[in-house]
Each structure stands twice: as C-alpha cells, then as structure tokens.
C-alpha cells in the first residue's frame, strides 16, 4: 500500500480541487441539458477513484497472486503466438 502523509492544508486543497471538479462538471452538464447531479457526482468521484486505484500498490510492489496468474497466462499466450508466427 502506498503510504502518504498529508497535512491538514493538503487535505483542504484536495477537497477544494475535487469539489471544484464536481461543480464544473455539473455546470457544463446543465448548460448542455444533461443531468447536473449525475455529472457532478461523476466528476467528483472520478479523481478520488483514480487516486485510490493508484494508491493500492506502490511502485515495485509485487502484484497480488490473482493478477500474477493472469500476467503469466498472457505472457505464455504471447510466447505461443510468437512461436506460431515464426514457424510460418
């Protein structure tokens, strides 16, 4: 897990940025005749979700076993395809 240490001011600035993203999204949606509530919430949640996904694994940290199996399977399939193409 990525370990970050924010100050209170940092949290306030992040909150303002994310709130501003939601407000801007709602205003643009309202001007285009879309649902401002939906787009405001979406624009508010998207940056939070990206930071959460990015913070789940620190750089260099090994992949969880479930993803490691998928990675090994994809590498094996890529090798097999390369071998088949080299034979042709």
RAMONOR-V363672 format. One record per backbone hydrogen bond with DSSP energy under -1.0 kcal/mol. CO is the residue of the C=O (numbers start at 1). NH is the residue of the N-H. Records with the same first field share a line. If there is no record, write none. Layout:
CO=NH  NH
This chain:
7=11
8=12
9=13
10=14
11=15
12=16
13=17
14=18
15=19
16=20
17=21
18=22
19=23
20=24
21=25
22=26
23=27
24=28
25=29
26=30
27=31
28=32
29=34
30=33
35=39
36=40
37=41
38=42
39=43
40=44
41=45
42=46
45=49
46=50
47=51
48=52
49=53
50=54
51=55
55=2
58=61
64=68
65=69
66=70
67=71
68=72
69=73
70=74
71=75
72=76
73=77
74=78
75=79
76=80
77=81
78=82
79=83
80=84
81=85
82=86
83=87
84=88
